[in-house]
Structure formats: structure tokens, C-alpha cells
Amino acid sequence: MKTLLAVLGRGVMMEYPNGPFKPTRDFDIWDLSAAPELARPEILAEKNDADPNSVIGGGELNIAAAEVLYAELNPAYTVFAYGDNSPALQKKGFPTESAVMSALFREAMEAKDQFPCVIEWDGNFWKTDGKASGTFNELRNIFRLAEYYSVDQVVILTIQDHMTRAGGMLAKHFMTPELEYWKGHTRFETSETVLLRSDPDKFSDRIWDMFASQSHIRELQRQVNGLTALWKGVTQTNQAGVVTGAGTAK
């Protein structure tokens, strides 16, 4: 079976000032009240669960889980954060999350003498005019790629909190004639489940610490707010994640 493994974006930041870009850690800072260019720090956040803007990151867990699923699925193609940067990040000259995560995944797999076919986002190829993706359009991009390569199934991977909203977005996509076919050819995995199944000794304390946090509660609330906005029709689907009258999250 020809499979596309699609890992959803959770953000990348500099490891230290002017340092390399790395995926978000388990905890992240996201101030919804701030201007887009100030909403998230440029440097990876340390855990600070008491901060009212502390939420769940999950980029590191996503890439670790992708390594496990790659070994299990042997996918024909793998993508990460398959969409454009936000205008705020473009203005700063930051690389796309797709480029950063793809490079890190290739490096990790090549260290195991495995050489996956990882496809980075190409806005010129898809003629998106540099519009920010957000999860809604990221999912649509994934299915466009699946059709282009004539795959048999799509496997979506992200952290559990993010999947709360992504599942609703998938359901909305599958209501359209364009993407209805994929309803029976798509499944999803959560990074926490994959990692707890594959290596509980290594990941159990870390994952249950996330689930016991206030950041987890805040993240879930933001995801539910975004899902509510989607079904009310107030999410701009051409700039997904931009919501009027409700908080949302990546």
C-alpha cells in the first residue's frame, strides 16, 4: 500500500539567539492578545506552567513519533507542516517549519541508514502566493499532494490536543466533493500514543507530565475555541486560524 505520512506543524523556533531552528518543546508560550509578530517567542520556551500564556508545543514529540511510524509504515512519502509560513515569520526571514522539520527528520533517519522520501513545502509549485497555511489549509495541501502522487492512504500525525481540532477540520474537508474520497483512505495517529506504545520507559513520565499540566487545559480550550469557530463559519478558510470573536491556536 502506497502511504503518505503527514505530520502536522507545531512550530519551530531558535534554540538560542541566532541559533539553529528546532521544533517546539513540550511546553510553549503563545500570547493570543499580542500582535502576530510578538505572539510567540523567537527562542524555544522552557516549561513555565504558571504562565497564563503557557500551552502545549509538541514539535519534538511529533518528530520522535514520526520516526516510529516511518519504521512501521514504510511510507512512500513523508511531509512535515505542509504549508506556507505566517506573514509575521516571512517578514522576519525565518525558514518554513516544513524545511526545518524535514531536514531534522532526514538527519535522524540517515543516522539509522534509512533514506526517506521527504517532500518539503513548495509554495511556488502550488501557487499559494505565500499565504499562511494554518491547520485547515495544511490538511487540504496534504490531500492535494496525496492526489498528485496517487497514494492509497494518508496517515495524519500530531499531538493529541491538536488532533482535537484537526479531526473536526478533516470532517469538514470530507464533506466537500473534492476531498470526500479520502474519508475512507485516511487515518490518524497521536504522537503520545505512538510513543507510549513504542517506548513507555522513555516517554511515559514526560507525556503524563504534559497531561497533568495547566498548559494542557489551556491548549485544549484554545483548540475547542478554534473548532467552534470553524463550525460557526467564522474561521477564514483561506487564512485558516484567523478567527473573529474567538481565541484559537495553531
N, C-alpha and C positions, 0 to 999 in steps of 0.2 A: 504494500500500500504506500502510495506516494504522499508524504505528510509535510505540511508546513507547520513548524513550531514558531509561534508568535508570542514574544514576551513583551508585555505592556510596559510603558515607561513609568518610572517613579522618580525621575530627576537625577541629575548629576551636578556636582559642584567641585570646586577646587579642594584638594586635600589640605593645602595650606596656601597662604598668599602667593600668587603667581606660580603655584604648583600644578601638578597634573590633575586632570579631572577624573573623579571617581564616582561610583554610584552612591546614592544616599544610604546612610546607615539605618539602623532600626528605628531611630527617632530623628525627627526633622522639625524645623521651625518654619511655619508658614503663617504670616500675618495677613489675613484677608482684608483688613481695613487699610493696609498700606497701598501705595502706588505699585503697579506691576513690577517695576524695576527694583523696588525695595521690599517686596513681599517675602522674599526668601533670601537668606544669607548667601554670599558667594563662596563661603568656606563651609565645609561639612560641619554639621551641628553635632555637638556632644549631647548625651542624654541629659535633659533637664525637664523632667515630667511635671514639675510645678509651674513651668512657664505656660501661661494661658494660650500661647500660640504653638505649643509643642504638640505635634501629631506624629503619625507613623510614616516613616520613609519607606524602606523595604527594597531599595535597589540592590543592595548586597545580597539579600535573600533571593531575589529574583534570579540573579546571575548564578548563584550556587545551585538553585533548583533547576535552572536550565541545563547545567552540566549533567545532572542526574537524569533528566528527561531525555536529553540527547542520547545518552547511553542506552536508555530503554526503548526509544522510538526509532533511532537512526533516521531522523527526518531528512528529506531531500533538500529542504531549505530551512533556514532559521533567520528570524528577524527580531530586532530589539527596537522598541519605541519608534515604530514605523510611521514617522510623520515629521513635519517641519518644526523648527524651533519657535518659541514665542517671539513676538516682535521685540520684547524687552531684552531677551537673550541675544537676538540677532544684532540689536543695536550695540551691545557690549562686545560683539565679536566672538561669542562663545561657540564652541563646536556643538553640533547636534548631539542629543543624547544617543541617537542611533549610531553615530560614528564612534562615540566613546565606548558604549556598551559592546558594540560589535568587535572593536579592537581588543577589549579586555577578554571577551569570550574566546576569540580566536587564540589569544596568547595562552589562556588556561588550557584549551583543548590541545593545542600544539605541544604543550608540555607533556601531554599524555600520548603523543604521537597520533593524534586524531586531527583531521583537517576538514572541518565542516564547511559547507557552502553557506556563508552568512551574507545576506543581502542588506546593504546599507540603504537608508532612505535617500532617494534622488528626486528632489522637488522639480528639477528641470525635466526629468523623464515624465513625471506625472503632471507637469504643467499646473502646479498649485499656486504659482505666483508668490511663494514664500509665506502663505497663510499658516498661522499656528494650527497645529493639529488638534490637541486635546484628545481625550479618550474616544469620544464619539467618532470623530473623523479618523482617528488612528485605527479603529476597528474596521471602518469602511475601506481604508487603504489596504489593510491586511487581506480582505476578501477580493479586492481588485487584483492584488498580487497573486492570490490563490487561483483566480480565474486565468490570469496571464500565463501561469506555469502549469495549468491543468492538473492541480493536485487533487487527491482523493479525499483528504480530510485536513481540517485545520484544528490545531490544538492551541488554545489560548492559555497563557500562564501569567499570573500575577499574585500579589499577596491577597489574603482573604478579605481584608477591609475594602480593597479596591475592586475586588470581584463582585462585591455587593452592588455597586453601581454599574460595573461593566456588564453584568448579567442582564440588567434591565435595558441597557443600550443594545446588547445583542438581540434581545427580544424585539425591540423596536425596529432594528435593521431587518429582521427576518419577516416583518410584516410587509416589506416592500417587494414588488415583483423582481427587482434587480437582484436581491440577495436571499429571497425565500428558499432557493435551492439549498443554501448552506445550513439551514436549520437541522437537516438530517446528517450533516457531514462536519459538524463542529462539536467539540467537547472542550471543557476547561479543567484546569488543574490549579490548585492554590499552592503557592510556594511552601507555606508552612506544612501542609500535608505531605508534599513530596519529600521535604527534608526530614520530618519526623519519621516517615516510613523508611527512609534510606539510612539515616544515621542519628537515631534518637540520643545517643550519648553525647554527641557533639552539639546538637541543636535544641534539645528539649528545654534546658534552663533559659536559654536566650529567647525562644519563642513564647514560652509561658510568661516570661517577664513582660513581654510586649502586651500580651492579652490581659495581664493584671494591671496595666497602667491607665492613668487618666488620659494619656495621649491616644490610646486605643479608643476610648469613649469619644473623644473629640473627633478623631478621624471618622469613626462610624457616623457620627452626627452630620459631619460635612458630606460624606458620601450619600447619606439618605436625603439631605437637602438638595444635593445635585440631582439625585434620582427623581425626587418630587418635581423639581423644576423641569426636568426632561419630559415627564408625562403631562405636565401642565402646558407644555409647548413654549416655555419662556427661555429655554436654552437655545442659543443661536447655533444651529447645527452646522453652519458654515464656519463658525469660530467656536467650536464646542468648548464648554467650560466657562463661557462668558454668560453669566446669569443675571437677570434683572429681578430684584426683590427677594433673593435668597442666596445664602452662602453656598459655596461649592468647593470642590477640591479637585486636584489633578486626577 
